[in-house]
Amino acid sequence: MFRCAVVIILGLALAVSAQSLLEQEENFFGIPGLVSLSTGWFMSKSDSTDPGFRYPVDMELLKLAPTDYRLVILDAYPPHFFTFRIDQQFGLRLGSIDCSGDAPDTCAYAIAMCPMQHDTFFDPQTDRIAVAFQYGAAFGIYKFDRRTGKFDLERSFTNIEITKPVGIFWAFDDFFVSDEVTQFIFRMDNQGNTISYYGGQGSSWEDSYYWVSDIAGYVDVSGKAHLYTTDASLLRVDHLIAYEQKADITLYSQVGSTSQDTMGFHVHEPAVIPQIGVLAFNRYLERFYFWHSLDSLNTASRTDEQWAIGTAVPVHVRETGGRLIVVSLDSVQGAWALYSFGVDNVIFDNPQPLPSDHWTTAISPVYITEAYHVTSGTELTIDAGVQVYFAQGASMTVDSGGILTVNGTQQNRVYFEAMDSTEIWAGIKVVGGQLVIDWARIKNTAPAAIWTDDPSGSAVPVQISNCNIEGDGIWLTGSPTLTQSVIHTTITDDQGTEGLY
């Protein structure tokens, strides 16, 4: 599992590559209209003076499904999460953001997090997020609620040997934690018991640490964990390895300063770019170093690039979704901002955009996390067999001039349901548009499964056939005897209102 990261970078390559190492995305994380995620963005979207995050320290991408990604930013103090639900039609909106997550008692200042994730997609039932807290030296395990978008503290634990954790990575149901006081890389089980450790405080260039950093990594196809950390004072990057069936952590390769680093070579926080290489940066010189390998760092070529975004100063780097994210702090205004960059033209891992004209089984299941609109002049066709799941309170609206055609069959119905059986979504609303729906099942809705609402009072063409509706029924207004029909359709388990109105 790749460690997610947040990084901001721009400039000209100084060493190996003749072209730019880092290319800033026109839209942050591929989200239309969002250059950066910043305190300024929060201020512009809100009538209040709330700047949003106070001190963003980490970032993860939770992939719940091909069409349902959530960005999670960890704020240091007070410790909590900002969870961003990406609206696939309208990008990112203030209403798409949930803030949650209490710290364990007596703990403060969250510093790093990692997913305890068993597969490509994050399963809220079995997967968790782990957070390391610097003050209190504790760890919290959080459960994600897909319905609310919030995190709940499930349990917490401590390790008496760890004094000030600065990084955390999860593999094999174990945690790998870098500690800034003891300068050890600890391996511990998920109850906080030490299994093994590597390093320790010292001045030896080869096998001890003086200023250890965050830890990043991945597990390869053979089941071997590759871990990367940096030492700012001893001027090096370490590549460690660990195995599931072996307790120890061993050094695989390391690389340090060279004769070209005449202006100083301090490396802070590694970021692992999937299948590409390892990146670290120099906070003092605002320079980024990239080793074009994930294997033997001491033989890998290196490309350097200078940071060049105004008065923004890079503070943290992370990898997430196949790009580099930089967390920066404006040295003049004191405002935080996150920028996203491609590294060596790596393929970005974006949420699948929803086509506006045709949904096929190739993108099924489709997850609707916000109010979805079939807009004027748009005709959306949904093929047989497509499953559409809605978040709590989400809806689908056919606007005036829009057309929604649902082409299910008796063997392959189209399913419209809530993401969870305990949730309620707001149904399909037709506002002056046109709806033709055949062979569909609709569940878990309120106030109605299908309803018309045209303030102009004009005719609203609706044809419903061969459907099964469980829960609230159908409300039709706007020339029902002229332009609307309901045939071969059953409505069951009505919630105390009209089955057909």
Backbone torsions as a table, in degrees:
resi	resn	phi	psi	omega
1	MET	NA	126.5	-177.6
2	PHE	-77.0	142.5	175.7
3	ARG	-75.6	133.3	179.5
4	CYS	-84.9	153.0	-175.3
5	ALA	-150.9	160.6	179.9
6	VAL	-123.3	122.7	-174.2
7	VAL	-144.8	149.0	176.5
8	ILE	-131.6	122.3	-176.0
9	ILE	-153.7	152.3	178.1
10	LEU	-163.0	153.0	177.0
11	GLY	148.5	-164.8	-179.4
12	LEU	-112.3	140.2	178.1
13	ALA	-63.8	137.5	-176.7
14	LEU	-107.0	-18.6	-171.5
15	ALA	-118.6	-99.0	-166.4
16	VAL	-72.7	-49.3	-171.2
17	SER	-85.6	142.7	178.6
18	ALA	-84.8	-15.2	179.0
19	GLN	-110.8	169.2	-176.0
20	SER	-64.2	131.2	177.4
21	LEU	-69.8	-43.0	-174.4
22	LEU	-114.6	131.1	179.1
23	GLU	-120.6	115.7	-177.4
24	GLN	-67.8	135.2	176.9
25	GLU	-70.8	139.6	177.0
26	GLU	-61.6	-37.4	176.4
27	ASN	-119.4	130.7	-179.3
28	PHE	-57.2	123.9	178.4
29	PHE	54.7	26.4	179.0
30	GLY	75.3	10.1	-178.5
31	ILE	-86.9	119.4	-175.3
32	PRO	-56.8	136.0	173.6
33	GLY	77.4	8.6	-177.3
34	LEU	-120.3	96.6	-178.3
35	VAL	-67.5	-45.7	177.1
36	SER	-146.1	159.5	175.3
37	LEU	-100.5	111.9	-166.9
38	SER	-141.9	167.7	172.4
39	THR	-63.1	-31.6	176.7
40	GLY	-63.9	-36.2	177.8
41	TRP	-65.0	-43.5	177.6
42	PHE	-58.8	-45.6	-177.5
43	MET	-63.5	-39.1	-178.2
44	SER	-71.5	-22.9	-178.2
45	LYS	-94.9	-4.7	-174.1
46	SER	-128.5	149.3	176.2
47	ASP	-81.7	-9.5	-178.3
48	SER	-92.5	-177.3	176.8
49	THR	-101.4	18.0	-179.8
50	ASP	-68.2	118.7	-179.0
51	PRO	-83.0	3.8	-176.8
52	GLY	80.6	-131.2	-178.4
53	PHE	-68.2	145.2	-179.9
54	ARG	-92.6	-40.5	-179.0
55	TYR	-153.9	83.7	179.6
56	PRO	-68.9	127.2	-176.7
57	VAL	-118.4	-18.5	-178.1
58	ASP	-154.9	163.1	-177.0
59	MET	-151.0	137.6	176.3
60	GLU	-132.2	156.9	174.8
61	LEU	-114.4	118.8	175.4
62	LEU	-99.1	115.1	177.6
63	LYS	-97.0	101.7	-179.4
64	LEU	-83.2	-27.7	179.4
65	ALA	-167.6	166.8	-179.2
66	PRO	-56.4	-26.1	-179.7
67	THR	-114.1	19.0	-178.5
68	ASP	-142.2	89.6	177.1
69	TYR	-108.4	145.1	174.8
70	ARG	-126.5	132.5	172.5
71	LEU	-92.5	131.5	-179.0
72	VAL	-123.0	121.4	178.8
73	ILE	-112.2	129.6	179.2
74	LEU	-93.2	123.2	177.4
75	ASP	-98.4	136.9	-170.0
76	ALA	-72.2	-49.6	-171.9
77	TYR	-149.6	123.9	-7.8
78	PRO	-66.1	145.2	-171.9
79	PRO	-67.8	122.4	174.4
80	HIS	-163.7	173.4	-179.0
81	PHE	-108.6	143.1	162.3
82	PHE	-105.8	119.2	179.6
83	THR	-108.4	120.1	-175.9
84	PHE	-104.0	115.5	173.3
85	ARG	-88.8	118.4	-176.4
86	ILE	-83.2	114.5	175.3
87	ASP	-75.5	118.0	-173.2
88	GLN	-76.2	-5.0	177.4
89	GLN	-106.0	-35.6	-174.2
90	PHE	-121.0	12.2	176.9
91	GLY	78.2	-136.6	-175.1
92	LEU	-111.1	128.7	179.1
93	ARG	-128.1	158.1	-178.9
94	LEU	-59.5	-35.5	179.2
95	GLY	-68.8	-8.8	-179.6
96	SER	-90.6	4.2	-171.2
97	ILE	-110.4	129.7	174.3
98	ASP	-114.4	138.2	178.4
99	CYS	-117.8	128.0	-176.4
100	SER	-163.1	176.9	171.4
101	GLY	106.7	102.4	177.0
102	ASP	-89.6	148.9	177.0
103	ALA	-82.7	157.2	171.5
104	PRO	-59.6	155.6	179.2
105	ASP	-56.0	140.8	177.3
106	THR	71.8	3.5	-179.5
107	CYS	-102.8	149.9	175.7
108	ALA	-151.1	162.9	174.6
109	TYR	63.6	81.6	172.6
110	ALA	-67.2	144.5	-175.7
111	ILE	-125.1	-31.1	-176.4
112	ALA	-160.3	156.7	176.6
113	MET	-143.2	164.2	176.3
114	CYS	-153.5	149.3	177.2
115	PRO	-80.5	138.5	169.8
116	MET	-97.9	80.8	-165.6
117	GLN	-120.0	133.1	-172.5
118	HIS	-100.6	-12.0	-176.6
119	ASP	-146.9	-177.8	-178.9
120	THR	-59.8	-41.6	-178.6
121	PHE	-101.1	143.6	-178.3
122	PHE	-80.7	120.0	179.9
123	ASP	-99.5	111.2	-177.3
124	PRO	-62.0	-18.7	179.8
125	GLN	-76.4	-35.3	-173.8
126	THR	-117.3	-25.3	-175.7
127	ASP	-93.2	156.7	-175.5
128	ARG	-140.3	169.9	171.9
129	ILE	-115.9	130.8	177.1
130	ALA	-105.9	139.1	-179.0
131	VAL	-125.8	135.0	174.5
132	ALA	-100.8	133.6	179.6
133	PHE	-112.2	130.3	-176.5
134	GLN	-73.3	-46.9	-175.7
135	TYR	-96.4	109.0	-170.8
136	GLY	116.0	-16.8	176.5
137	ALA	45.2	51.1	-178.2
138	ALA	-121.3	169.5	179.2
139	PHE	-130.7	135.8	179.2
140	GLY	-116.5	139.5	176.8
141	ILE	-108.8	123.6	-173.1
142	TYR	-117.0	139.7	175.8
143	LYS	-102.1	135.5	-178.2
144	PHE	-95.9	131.7	177.8
145	ASP	-100.9	107.1	-177.9
146	ARG	-62.0	-31.7	-176.3
147	ARG	-66.9	-44.5	-176.8
148	THR	-97.7	-17.0	-175.6
149	GLY	76.5	14.5	-175.4
150	LYS	-109.9	163.7	177.6
151	PHE	-110.9	137.0	176.8
152	ASP	-118.1	134.7	177.5
153	LEU	-69.0	120.1	-178.6
154	GLU	-92.6	-40.8	177.2
155	ARG	-165.3	167.2	176.3
156	SER	-142.3	160.0	179.5
157	PHE	-155.6	166.7	177.6
158	THR	-131.6	165.7	173.3
159	ASN	-130.7	118.0	-172.2
160	ILE	-64.7	-15.9	-179.9
161	GLU	-86.8	-16.3	-177.7
162	ILE	-99.8	124.5	-174.6
163	THR	-102.9	-42.0	-176.8
164	LYS	-146.2	83.9	-179.3
165	PRO	-67.0	141.5	177.9
166	VAL	-123.0	-10.7	-179.9
167	GLY	-156.2	152.8	-179.0
168	ILE	-147.9	139.4	178.2
169	PHE	-142.3	146.2	-175.6
170	TRP	-120.1	133.3	173.9
171	ALA	-161.0	145.7	177.3
172	PHE	60.3	27.0	-176.0
173	ASP	67.3	16.1	175.5
174	ASP	-116.9	159.8	175.2
175	PHE	-108.8	141.1	172.6
176	PHE	-114.0	119.0	-170.4
177	VAL	-127.1	130.8	173.5
178	SER	-95.6	133.5	-175.1
179	ASP	-116.6	124.0	-173.1
180	GLU	-75.5	-19.0	-179.1
181	VAL	-89.1	-54.4	-179.6
182	THR	-78.5	-19.2	-178.5
183	GLN	64.5	27.9	175.1
184	PHE	-100.8	152.2	164.0
185	ILE	-98.8	109.6	-177.0
186	PHE	-92.6	142.7	166.0
187	ARG	-111.6	123.2	-179.5
188	MET	-136.2	157.1	178.2
189	ASP	-78.7	178.0	-173.1
190	ASN	-79.0	7.9	170.9
191	GLN	-106.0	-2.7	177.8
192	GLY	96.8	10.8	178.9
193	ASN	-87.3	132.0	-179.5
194	THR	-68.6	131.2	175.1
195	ILE	-100.2	-45.3	178.1
196	SER	-162.8	177.1	177.2
197	TYR	-156.2	164.4	179.8
198	TYR	-139.2	146.5	173.3
199	GLY	95.9	-124.6	-175.6
200	GLY	113.7	164.6	-177.2
201	GLN	-75.4	133.6	178.9
202	GLY	177.3	179.7	-179.1
203	SER	-112.7	6.6	179.4
204	SER	-71.1	131.7	-177.7
205	TRP	-66.5	-33.7	-168.5
206	GLU	-83.8	-45.2	-164.9
207	ASP	-134.7	20.5	173.7
208	SER	-138.6	175.8	-175.5
209	TYR	-130.4	151.7	175.3
210	TYR	-119.0	-35.0	179.4
211	TRP	-143.6	75.2	-175.9
212	VAL	-73.0	154.8	-174.5
213	SER	-116.3	-166.9	171.3
214	ASP	-58.4	166.4	-179.6
215	ILE	-126.7	135.8	179.4
216	ALA	-129.3	164.4	179.6
217	GLY	177.1	-173.0	177.1
218	TYR	-159.3	164.1	175.1
219	VAL	-111.9	125.2	-176.6
220	ASP	-82.2	178.3	-174.1
221	VAL	-66.0	-20.7	178.9
222	SER	-85.0	-5.1	179.9
223	GLY	91.5	14.7	179.3
224	LYS	-96.9	132.8	178.9
225	ALA	-89.0	128.1	176.3
226	HIS	-106.6	123.0	-175.9
227	LEU	-119.0	142.1	-178.0
228	TYR	-132.5	134.7	175.0
229	THR	-145.3	166.2	-179.0
230	THR	-126.9	158.9	171.3
231	ASP	-125.6	112.4	-174.3
232	ALA	-67.0	-36.0	-176.5
233	SER	-83.1	-39.2	179.6
234	LEU	-84.4	1.7	167.9
235	LEU	59.5	54.8	-179.5
236	ARG	-154.7	164.7	172.8
237	VAL	-120.7	132.1	-179.8
238	ASP	-109.3	140.9	173.8
239	HIS	-114.6	109.9	-178.9
240	LEU	-107.1	157.8	177.0
241	ILE	-131.8	153.1	177.6
242	ALA	-147.2	154.4	-178.4
243	TYR	-122.6	156.6	-179.7
244	GLU	-67.7	-40.9	-174.0
245	GLN	-91.4	-2.7	178.8
246	LYS	-119.4	139.0	-174.4
247	ALA	-79.8	-28.4	-168.7
248	ASP	-77.8	160.7	171.8
249	ILE	-113.7	130.7	-177.2
250	THR	-127.2	153.6	177.3
251	LEU	-81.1	129.6	178.9
252	TYR	-102.5	-47.9	176.5
253	SER	-156.8	160.1	175.6
254	GLN	-151.6	157.1	-178.2
255	VAL	-143.6	145.5	-178.4
256	GLY	-133.3	-160.9	-175.9
257	SER	-68.1	154.0	178.4
258	THR	-124.2	179.1	-177.4
259	SER	-64.3	-20.6	-179.7
260	GLN	-80.3	-9.9	-177.7
261	ASP	-89.4	56.6	-174.5
262	THR	-74.1	-19.8	-178.1
263	MET	-94.8	10.3	-179.7
264	GLY	106.2	142.4	-176.0
265	PHE	-136.9	82.0	174.3
266	HIS	-104.9	129.1	-178.9
267	VAL	-117.1	128.0	-177.0
268	HIS	-124.0	127.7	170.9
269	GLU	59.6	114.4	175.8
270	PRO	-86.8	155.8	171.3
271	ALA	-134.1	128.6	-179.8
272	VAL	-95.0	119.9	178.0
273	ILE	-96.5	115.3	-171.8
274	PRO	-49.9	126.9	175.5
275	GLN	63.0	7.8	-174.6
276	ILE	-116.9	-57.1	-176.8
277	GLY	169.1	-165.5	-175.2
278	VAL	-122.4	136.0	-179.0
279	LEU	-122.1	143.5	171.0
280	ALA	-140.4	170.5	-177.7
281	PHE	-143.6	161.0	179.8
282	ASN	-107.4	109.4	-177.3
283	ARG	-64.8	-35.5	-175.2
284	TYR	-71.5	-43.6	-178.2
285	LEU	-93.7	-5.0	-178.7
286	GLU	53.8	50.9	-178.4
287	ARG	-127.2	147.0	-178.9
288	PHE	-114.5	140.2	-179.7
289	TYR	-120.1	133.1	-177.9
290	PHE	-130.6	120.7	176.0
291	TRP	-94.7	123.4	-172.2
292	HIS	-82.0	53.1	179.2
293	SER	-168.0	152.1	171.8
294	LEU	-105.6	1.4	-171.4
295	ASP	-107.3	-99.7	-175.9
296	SER	-86.6	96.9	-175.8
297	LEU	-64.6	-31.5	-176.2
298	ASN	-69.2	-17.8	177.8
299	THR	-111.0	0.0	-176.7
300	ALA	-78.6	145.7	173.2
301	SER	-72.6	153.6	-176.6
302	ARG	-128.0	137.6	174.7
303	THR	-117.2	135.7	177.8
304	ASP	-110.5	151.2	177.5
305	GLU	-149.8	137.4	-177.5
306	GLN	-89.1	138.4	174.7
307	TRP	-71.5	138.9	-174.7
308	ALA	-151.2	50.6	176.4
309	ILE	-114.5	89.6	173.3
310	GLY	45.0	-129.2	-178.8
311	THR	-95.6	8.5	177.9
312	ALA	-73.2	134.3	-179.6
313	VAL	-113.9	123.7	179.7
314	PRO	-67.0	133.8	-177.7
315	VAL	-118.3	-42.2	179.2
316	HIS	-135.2	150.2	172.8
317	VAL	-125.3	142.5	177.6
318	ARG	-144.6	160.7	170.9
319	GLU	-113.4	134.1	173.5
320	THR	-156.7	137.6	177.7
321	GLY	62.2	28.6	177.0
322	GLY	77.0	17.9	175.3
323	ARG	-139.6	168.4	178.0
324	LEU	-95.2	131.2	175.8
325	ILE	-112.4	132.9	177.0
326	VAL	-115.1	130.4	171.9
327	VAL	-94.4	123.0	-176.8
328	SER	-126.1	158.0	176.5
329	LEU	-125.0	125.2	179.2
330	ASP	-69.5	120.3	-175.6
331	SER	-69.9	-15.7	-179.4
332	VAL	-100.8	-50.4	-174.6
333	GLN	-92.3	-14.3	-179.6
334	GLY	71.5	23.2	-177.4
335	ALA	-101.2	143.3	179.1
336	TRP	-90.4	149.9	175.8
337	ALA	-153.1	146.2	175.8
338	LEU	-116.0	132.2	177.8
339	TYR	-122.1	153.6	179.3
340	SER	-121.0	143.6	-175.5
341	PHE	-138.3	143.6	167.8
342	GLY	-83.6	147.3	179.1
343	VAL	-120.1	119.2	-179.2
344	ASP	52.7	39.2	177.2
345	ASN	57.7	33.7	177.5
346	VAL	-63.4	147.3	180.0
347	ILE	-73.1	128.1	-178.9
348	PHE	-76.7	146.6	178.2
349	ASP	-105.3	88.5	-178.1
350	ASN	-100.7	157.4	168.0
351	PRO	-59.7	143.3	177.9
352	GLN	-65.2	123.7	174.2
353	PRO	-69.5	145.6	179.0
354	LEU	-86.8	121.7	175.6
355	PRO	-59.5	145.5	-178.1
356	SER	-87.1	-8.4	-173.9
357	ASP	-119.3	-20.8	-172.3
358	HIS	-157.1	119.7	174.9
359	TRP	-108.8	121.7	-178.1
360	THR	-114.4	174.4	178.0
361	THR	-66.9	-14.4	178.9
362	ALA	-65.8	-26.3	179.2
363	ILE	-109.1	6.7	179.8
364	SER	-81.6	141.3	3.2
365	PRO	-79.5	150.0	177.0
366	VAL	-100.2	130.7	179.7
367	TYR	-111.3	122.4	178.9
368	ILE	-104.7	112.0	-177.0
369	THR	-99.7	-10.6	179.2
370	GLU	-136.6	-180.0	175.0
371	ALA	-65.9	121.1	-179.3
372	TYR	-102.3	137.5	-177.1
373	HIS	-121.3	130.5	164.7
374	VAL	-88.7	103.1	-167.8
375	THR	-80.7	168.5	-179.8
376	SER	-57.7	133.2	-179.4
377	GLY	83.2	1.0	-179.6
378	THR	-107.9	137.5	174.5
379	GLU	-120.1	111.6	-179.3
380	LEU	-101.6	125.4	176.8
381	THR	-111.2	131.3	177.7
382	ILE	-113.6	122.1	-174.9
383	ASP	-78.2	163.2	175.5
384	ALA	-58.1	141.4	177.0
385	GLY	87.6	-7.3	-179.7
386	VAL	-75.4	136.3	176.0
387	GLN	-109.4	127.3	-178.9
388	VAL	-118.4	120.6	-178.9
389	TYR	-113.7	138.8	-175.0
390	PHE	-116.0	141.4	172.7
391	ALA	-73.6	166.1	178.8
392	GLN	-53.4	123.6	176.5
393	GLY	80.7	-7.4	179.4
394	ALA	-71.2	163.0	-175.6
395	SER	-152.0	171.1	172.1
396	MET	-126.5	126.1	-176.6
397	THR	-122.6	131.1	173.8
398	VAL	-96.6	105.5	-177.4
399	ASP	-73.7	165.3	177.7
400	SER	-56.8	126.8	-177.8
401	GLY	90.0	-2.9	177.6
402	GLY	-98.6	157.4	-179.3
403	ILE	-133.3	129.1	175.2
404	LEU	-118.7	121.1	179.6
405	THR	-120.4	121.9	-178.8
406	VAL	-112.7	111.9	-172.0
407	ASN	-106.7	64.0	173.6
408	GLY	-76.4	168.5	175.5
409	THR	-129.3	169.7	-179.7
410	GLN	-62.3	-35.0	179.5
411	GLN	-83.2	-28.1	-177.0
412	ASN	-134.6	85.3	177.9
413	ARG	-71.3	163.2	168.8
414	VAL	-96.8	132.0	-176.1
415	TYR	-108.1	129.0	172.5
416	PHE	-118.7	110.3	-174.8
417	GLU	-143.7	167.4	172.6
418	ALA	-75.8	156.3	178.3
419	MET	-62.6	-30.1	179.4
420	ASP	-133.2	144.7	-175.5
421	SER	-64.4	-17.3	178.6
422	THR	-90.2	-2.7	-176.4
423	GLU	-96.8	161.9	178.2
424	ILE	-127.1	129.1	173.1
425	TRP	-110.2	170.1	-165.0
426	ALA	-96.0	10.1	171.8
427	GLY	79.7	-175.2	180.0
428	ILE	-103.1	119.4	-178.5
429	LYS	-111.7	133.9	179.9
430	VAL	-111.7	113.9	-177.5
431	VAL	-114.6	79.9	178.1
432	GLY	78.5	-0.3	177.4
433	GLY	-92.7	-154.8	-177.1
434	GLN	-135.5	136.0	-179.5
435	LEU	-129.2	127.0	171.8
436	VAL	-126.7	116.4	-175.3
437	ILE	-133.5	125.0	-175.1
438	ASP	-133.1	133.8	177.3
439	TRP	54.3	67.4	177.9
440	ALA	-132.2	155.6	171.5
441	ARG	-119.5	131.1	-177.3
442	ILE	-125.9	125.8	-176.9
443	LYS	-134.4	158.9	168.0
444	ASN	64.4	45.3	-177.1
445	THR	-113.7	160.1	170.7
446	ALA	-165.5	137.3	9.3
447	PRO	-82.1	-13.1	179.1
448	ALA	-156.9	157.4	177.2
449	ALA	-71.2	-46.8	177.3
450	ILE	-134.8	131.6	178.9
451	TRP	-151.1	150.8	-179.7
452	THR	-107.8	145.1	-177.7
453	ASP	-154.3	87.8	-178.8
454	ASP	-117.7	103.3	-177.8
455	PRO	-57.6	-26.4	-178.4
456	SER	-74.8	-15.6	179.8
457	GLY	77.2	10.4	-178.4
458	SER	-78.8	168.7	180.0
459	ALA	-63.5	137.8	180.0
460	VAL	-120.5	102.9	-177.5
461	PRO	-69.2	119.4	178.6
462	VAL	-137.7	126.4	175.4
463	GLN	-126.7	117.7	-178.0
464	ILE	-121.0	126.1	-178.5
465	SER	-146.7	144.6	173.8
466	ASN	55.9	41.1	-177.4
467	CYS	-110.7	151.4	171.1
468	ASN	-115.7	122.3	-177.4
469	ILE	-120.3	122.7	-178.1
470	GLU	-116.6	116.1	-177.3
471	GLY	117.6	-139.8	178.3
472	ASP	-64.1	150.5	-170.3
473	GLY	-93.4	-138.9	-173.6
474	ILE	-119.8	131.5	174.8
475	TRP	-117.8	119.1	-178.1
476	LEU	-124.5	125.0	173.1
477	THR	-135.2	160.0	-179.9
478	GLY	95.8	73.2	177.3
479	SER	60.7	50.8	-178.3
480	PRO	-61.9	-28.7	-179.3
481	THR	-81.7	-10.2	-175.8
482	LEU	-106.7	-42.8	-169.9
483	THR	-124.0	5.1	-174.4
484	GLN	-128.1	141.6	178.9
485	SER	-145.8	144.5	175.3
486	VAL	-132.3	115.8	-178.4
487	ILE	-135.1	150.4	175.2
488	HIS	49.6	43.0	-176.1
489	THR	-126.9	136.0	178.2
490	THR	-112.8	142.3	177.3
491	ILE	-124.2	118.3	-175.8
492	THR	-126.8	159.4	175.7
493	ASP	56.5	44.7	-179.6
494	ASP	-64.0	145.6	-173.6
495	GLN	-88.1	38.7	176.5
496	GLY	86.8	5.4	175.9
497	THR	-116.4	179.9	-179.3
498	GLU	-60.1	135.1	174.3
499	GLY	-69.1	-41.8	176.2
500	LEU	-134.8	117.6	-179.1
501	TYR	-115.6	NA	NA
